[in-house]
């Protein structure tokens, strides 16, 4: 079975109220906000691109401000 445009729903950009976000979020929430996979977010944490903390032996929380600042802003067509 081949994938078609109908298979993948289009998503609209969401306007985020960053003041309403908590200071720390889960990886699942980070994935929902960015549209990236768990592994992409985990790799960014491992590379030091996103700051995260352990909250207990297993729980990992991402600093919201770090996630929102992550990435390179595109300022011109030459940046593409």
DSSP file (Angstrom, degrees, kcal/mol; ACC not computed):
  #  RESIDUE AA STRUCTURE BP1 BP2  ACC     N-H-->O    O-->H-N    N-H-->O    O-->H-N    TCO  KAPPA ALPHA  PHI   PSI    X-CA   Y-CA   Z-CA
    1    1 A X              0   0    0      0, 0.0     2,-0.3     0, 0.0     0, 0.0   0.000 360.0 360.0 360.0 130.4    0.0    0.0    0.0
    2    2 A X        -     0   0    0      1,-0.0     2,-0.3     0, 0.0     0, 0.0  -0.700 360.0-111.7 -98.6 151.4    1.4    3.4   -0.9
    3    3 A X        -     0   0    0     -2,-0.3     2,-0.3     3,-0.0    -1,-0.0  -0.599  34.7-172.0 -81.9 138.1    0.9    6.5    1.0
    4    4 A X    >>  -     0   0    0     -2,-0.3     3,-1.1     1,-0.0     4,-1.0  -0.746  41.7 -99.4-120.4 171.8   -1.2    9.3   -0.5
    5    5 A X  T 34 S+     0   0    0      1,-0.3     3,-0.3    -2,-0.3     5,-0.0   0.816 123.3  58.6 -61.0 -29.5   -1.9   12.8    0.6
    6    6 A X  T 34 S+     0   0    0      1,-0.2    -1,-0.3     3,-0.1     3,-0.1   0.763  97.0  62.6 -71.9 -23.5   -5.1   11.6    2.1
    7    7 A X  T <4 S+     0   0    0     -3,-1.1     2,-0.7     1,-0.2    -1,-0.2   0.871 101.6  53.0 -68.4 -37.0   -3.3    9.2    4.3
    8    8 A X  S  < S-     0   0    0     -4,-1.0    -1,-0.2    -3,-0.3     2,-0.1  -0.880  85.4-140.1-105.6 110.3   -1.4   12.0    6.2
    9    9 A X        -     0   0    0     -2,-0.7     2,-0.2     1,-0.1    -3,-0.1  -0.393  20.2-118.2 -68.9 143.9   -3.7   14.7    7.5
   10   10 A X        -     0   0    0     -2,-0.1     2,-0.4    -5,-0.0    -1,-0.1  -0.579  26.1-146.9 -79.1 144.8   -2.5   18.3    7.2
   11   11 A X        -     0   0    0     -2,-0.2     2,-0.3     3,-0.0     3,-0.0  -0.904   5.7-135.9-114.0 143.1   -2.0   20.1   10.5
   12   12 A X        -     0   0    0     -2,-0.4     2,-0.2     1,-0.1     0, 0.0  -0.703  30.8-101.8 -93.4 147.3   -2.5   23.8   11.0
   13   13 A X        -     0   0    0     -2,-0.3     2,-0.4     1,-0.1    -1,-0.1  -0.488  38.8-140.2 -67.0 134.8   -0.1   25.9   12.9
   14   14 A X        -     0   0    0     -2,-0.2     2,-0.7    19,-0.2    -1,-0.1  -0.792   7.4-128.6 -99.5 138.6   -1.3   26.5   16.4
   15   15 A X        -     0   0    0     -2,-0.4     2,-0.4     2,-0.0    -2,-0.0  -0.777  31.5-147.6 -82.4 120.0   -0.9   29.9   18.1
   16   16 A X        -     0   0    0     -2,-0.7     2,-1.2    17,-0.0     3,-0.1  -0.749  14.4-147.4 -95.9 134.5    0.6   29.0   21.4
   17   17 A X    >   -     0   0    0     -2,-0.4     3,-1.7     1,-0.2     4,-0.5  -0.797  20.1-174.2 -92.1  90.9    0.0   30.9   24.6
   18   18 A X  G >  S+     0   0    0     -2,-1.2     3,-0.8     1,-0.3    -1,-0.2   0.755  77.7  63.7 -64.3 -24.2    3.4   30.4   26.0
   19   19 A X  G 3  S+     0   0    0      1,-0.2    -1,-0.3    -3,-0.1    -2,-0.0   0.776  99.3  55.3 -68.8 -24.0    2.5   32.0   29.3
   20   20 A X  G <  S+     0   0    0     -3,-1.7    -1,-0.2     2,-0.1    -2,-0.2   0.606  88.0  97.1 -84.4 -11.7    0.0   29.2   29.9
   21   21 A X  S <  S-     0   0    0     -3,-0.8     4,-0.1    -4,-0.5     2,-0.0  -0.530  79.2-116.9 -78.2 144.1    2.6   26.5   29.5
   22   22 A X        -     0   0    0     -2,-0.2    42,-0.2     2,-0.1    -1,-0.1  -0.315  27.2-109.2 -72.0 163.6    4.2   25.0   32.7
   23   23 A X  S    S+     0   0    0      1,-0.1    41,-2.4    41,-0.1     2,-0.4   0.788 105.1  36.1 -66.8 -26.4    7.9   25.5   33.2
   24   24 A X  E    S-A   63   0A   0     39,-0.2     2,-0.3    40,-0.1    39,-0.2  -0.988  71.3-176.4-129.2 138.2    8.6   21.8   32.6
   25   25 A X  E     -A   62   0A   0     37,-2.5    37,-3.5    -2,-0.4     2,-0.1  -0.886  26.3-107.5-130.2 161.3    6.8   19.5   30.1
   26   26 A X     >  -     0   0    0     -2,-0.3     4,-2.2    35,-0.2     5,-0.1  -0.323  33.6-108.7 -79.9 167.0    6.9   15.8   29.2
   27   27 A X  H  > S+     0   0    0     33,-0.4     4,-2.5     1,-0.2     5,-0.2   0.880 119.8  57.3 -63.5 -37.1    8.5   14.5   26.0
   28   28 A X  H  > S+     0   0    0      1,-0.2     4,-2.1     2,-0.2    -1,-0.2   0.920 108.0  45.5 -60.4 -44.5    5.0   13.7   24.8
   29   29 A X  H  > S+     0   0    0      2,-0.2     4,-2.4     1,-0.2    -1,-0.2   0.901 111.4  53.2 -65.9 -40.6    3.9   17.3   25.1
   30   30 A X  H  X S+     0   0    0     -4,-2.2     4,-2.2     1,-0.2     6,-0.3   0.896 109.1  49.7 -60.6 -40.4    7.1   18.5   23.5
   31   31 A X  H  X S+     0   0    0     -4,-2.5     4,-2.7     1,-0.2     5,-0.5   0.901 110.4  50.1 -65.2 -40.9    6.4   16.2   20.5
   32   32 A X  H  < S+     0   0    0     -4,-2.1    -2,-0.2     1,-0.2    -1,-0.2   0.895 112.8  46.9 -63.3 -40.4    2.9   17.5   20.3
   33   33 A X  H  < S+     0   0    0     -4,-2.4    -2,-0.2     1,-0.2    -1,-0.2   0.877 123.8  31.1 -69.8 -38.0    4.1   21.1   20.3
   34   34 A X  H  < S-     0   0    0     -4,-2.2    -2,-0.2    -5,-0.2    -1,-0.2   0.700  95.8-129.4 -96.0 -22.0    6.9   20.6   17.7
   35   35 A X     <  +     0   0    0     -4,-2.7     2,-0.2     1,-0.3    -3,-0.2   0.651  66.3 127.9  79.0  14.6    5.4   17.8   15.6
   36   36 A X        -     0   0    0     -5,-0.5    -1,-0.3    -6,-0.3    -2,-0.1  -0.578  62.8 -98.6-101.3 165.3    8.6   15.8   15.9
   37   37 A X     >  -     0   0    0     -2,-0.2     4,-1.9     1,-0.1     5,-0.2  -0.305  32.0-109.8 -76.9 164.9    9.1   12.2   17.0
   38   38 A X  H  > S+     0   0    0      1,-0.2     4,-2.8     2,-0.2     5,-0.2   0.887 119.9  52.9 -59.1 -39.7   10.1   11.2   20.5
   39   39 A X  H  > S+     0   0    0      2,-0.2     4,-2.6     1,-0.2    -1,-0.2   0.852 105.0  53.2 -70.3 -33.8   13.5   10.2   19.2
   40   40 A X  H  > S+     0   0    0      2,-0.2     4,-1.7     1,-0.2    -1,-0.2   0.917 113.3  44.1 -64.7 -41.7   14.1   13.6   17.5
   41   41 A X  H  X S+     0   0    0     -4,-1.9     4,-1.9     2,-0.2    -2,-0.2   0.922 114.2  49.5 -68.4 -43.9   13.4   15.3   20.9
   42   42 A X  H  X S+     0   0    0     -4,-2.8     4,-2.6     1,-0.2    -2,-0.2   0.894 110.0  51.3 -62.5 -40.1   15.5   12.7   22.8
   43   43 A X  H  X S+     0   0    0     -4,-2.6     4,-2.0     1,-0.2    -1,-0.2   0.879 108.3  51.8 -64.8 -37.3   18.4   13.2   20.4
   44   44 A X  H  <>S+     0   0    0     -4,-1.7     5,-2.4     2,-0.2     6,-1.2   0.870 110.6  48.7 -66.4 -36.0   18.2   17.0   20.8
   45   45 A X  H ><5S+     0   0    0     -4,-1.9     3,-1.3     4,-0.2    -2,-0.2   0.935 111.3  49.4 -66.0 -46.3   18.4   16.5   24.6
   46   46 A X  H 3<5S+     0   0    0     -4,-2.6    -2,-0.2     1,-0.3    -1,-0.2   0.837 110.0  51.6 -62.8 -33.0   21.4   14.1   24.3
   47   47 A X  T 3<5S-     0   0    0     -4,-2.0    -1,-0.3    -5,-0.2    -2,-0.2   0.528 116.2-115.5 -81.2  -5.8   23.1   16.7   22.1
   48   48 A X  T < 5S+     0   0    0     -3,-1.3    -3,-0.2    -4,-0.4    -2,-0.1   0.618  84.3 119.5  82.0  12.7   22.5   19.4   24.6
   49   49 A X  S   <S+     0   0    0     -5,-2.4     2,-0.4    -6,-0.2    -4,-0.2   0.771  77.1  36.4 -80.7 -27.1   20.3   21.4   22.3
   50   50 A X  S    S-     0   0    0     -6,-1.2     2,-0.3    -9,-0.1    -2,-0.3  -0.992  85.3-130.5-125.5 133.3   17.3   21.2   24.6
   51   51 A X        +     0   0    0     -2,-0.4    12,-2.4    12,-0.2     2,-0.3  -0.666  34.2 167.6 -84.9 136.8   17.7   21.3   28.4
   52   52 A X  E     -B   62   0A   0     -2,-0.3     2,-0.3    10,-0.2    10,-0.2  -0.950  18.4-150.4-143.6 162.1   15.9   18.6   30.4
   53   53 A X  E     -B   61   0A   0      8,-2.9     8,-2.9    -2,-0.3     2,-0.5  -0.970  19.6-119.9-135.6 149.2   15.9   17.3   34.0
   54   54 A X  E     -B   60   0A   0     -2,-0.3     2,-0.6     6,-0.2     6,-0.2  -0.771  20.2-166.7 -84.4 130.9   15.3   14.0   35.7
   55   55 A X        -     0   0    0      4,-3.1     4,-0.5    -2,-0.5     3,-0.3  -0.754  68.5 -28.8-117.2  80.3   12.5   14.2   38.2
   56   56 A X  S    S-     0   0    0     -2,-0.6    -1,-0.0     1,-0.2     0, 0.0  -0.539 105.1 -47.3  99.5-173.5   13.0   11.0   40.1
   57   57 A X  S    S+     0   0    0     -2,-0.2    -1,-0.2     1,-0.1    -3,-0.0   0.782 134.4  10.4 -69.9 -26.6   14.5    7.8   38.8
   58   58 A X  S    S+     0   0    0     -3,-0.3     2,-0.2    -4,-0.0    -1,-0.1   0.691  97.1 100.6-123.5 -29.9   12.5    7.6   35.5
   59   59 A X        -     0   0    0     -4,-0.5    -4,-3.1    -5,-0.1     2,-0.4  -0.433  47.4-168.0 -72.9 130.4   10.7   10.8   34.8
   60   60 A X  E     - B   0  54A   0     -6,-0.2   -33,-0.4    -2,-0.2     2,-0.4  -0.971   3.2-171.3-117.8 130.2   12.3   13.2   32.4
   61   61 A X  E     - B   0  53A   0     -8,-2.9    -8,-2.9    -2,-0.4     2,-0.4  -0.967  13.5-140.5-125.1 140.7   11.0   16.8   32.0
   62   62 A X  E     -AB  25  52A   0    -37,-3.5   -37,-2.5    -2,-0.4     2,-0.5  -0.791  23.7-115.6-100.3 137.8   12.0   19.3   29.4
   63   63 A X  E  >  -A   24   0A   0    -12,-2.4     4,-2.0    -2,-0.4     3,-0.3  -0.619  23.0-146.3 -71.0 121.2   12.4   23.0   30.2
   64   64 A X  H  > S+     0   0    0    -41,-2.4     4,-2.5    -2,-0.5     5,-0.2   0.885  96.0  53.1 -59.6 -42.4    9.7   24.8   28.2
   65   65 A X  H  > S+     0   0    0    -42,-0.4     4,-1.5     1,-0.2    -1,-0.2   0.877 108.5  51.2 -63.5 -35.8   11.8   27.9   27.5
   66   66 A X  H  > S+     0   0    0     -3,-0.3     4,-0.6     2,-0.2    -1,-0.2   0.905 110.6  48.3 -66.0 -42.1   14.6   25.7   26.1
   67   67 A X  H >< S+     0   0    0     -4,-2.0     3,-0.8     1,-0.2    -2,-0.2   0.917 111.3  49.7 -64.2 -43.7   12.2   23.9   23.8
   68   68 A X  H 3< S+     0   0    0     -4,-2.5    -1,-0.2     1,-0.2    -2,-0.2   0.798 112.9  47.0 -67.7 -27.9   10.6   27.1   22.5
   69   69 A X  H 3< S+     0   0    0     -4,-1.5    -1,-0.2    -5,-0.2    -2,-0.2   0.539  90.2 112.6 -88.3  -7.2   14.1   28.6   21.8
   70   70 A X    <<  +     0   0    0     -3,-0.8     2,-0.1    -4,-0.6   -20,-0.1  -0.346  57.4  35.2 -70.8 143.9   15.3   25.5   20.0
   71   71 A X  S    S-     0   0    0    -22,-0.1     2,-0.6    -2,-0.1     0, 0.0  -0.219  88.3 -76.5 104.0 167.6   16.0   25.5   16.3
   72   72 A X        -     0   0    0     -2,-0.1     2,-0.1     0, 0.0    -2,-0.1  -0.913  43.6-130.0-105.6 119.1   17.4   28.0   13.9
   73   73 A X        -     0   0    0     -2,-0.6     2,-0.6     1,-0.1    -2,-0.1  -0.436  17.6-129.1 -67.8 140.4   15.0   30.8   12.8
   74   74 A X        +     0   0    0      1,-0.1     3,-0.1    -2,-0.1    -1,-0.1  -0.814  32.1 171.0 -91.5 119.5   14.8   31.2    9.0
   75   75 A X        +     0   0    0     -2,-0.6     2,-0.3     1,-0.2    -1,-0.1   0.636  60.7  10.6-105.9 -17.2   15.2   34.9    8.3
   76   76 A X  S >  S-     0   0    0      1,-0.1     3,-1.3     0, 0.0     4,-0.4  -0.959  77.4-100.6-153.2 169.3   15.5   34.9    4.5
   77   77 A X  G >  S+     0   0    0     -2,-0.3     3,-1.2     1,-0.3    -1,-0.1   0.787 118.3  65.0 -64.7 -26.5   15.0   32.7    1.4
   78   78 A X  G 3  S+     0   0    0      1,-0.2    -1,-0.3     2,-0.2    -4,-0.0   0.736  91.9  64.1 -67.7 -22.0   18.8   32.1    1.3
   79   79 A X  G <         0   0    0     -3,-1.3    -1,-0.2     1,-0.3    -2,-0.2   0.660 360.0 360.0 -75.1 -15.5   18.5   30.4    4.7
   80   80 A X    <         0   0    0     -3,-1.2    -1,-0.3    -4,-0.4    -2,-0.2   0.512 360.0 360.0 -73.2 360.0   16.4   27.6    3.1
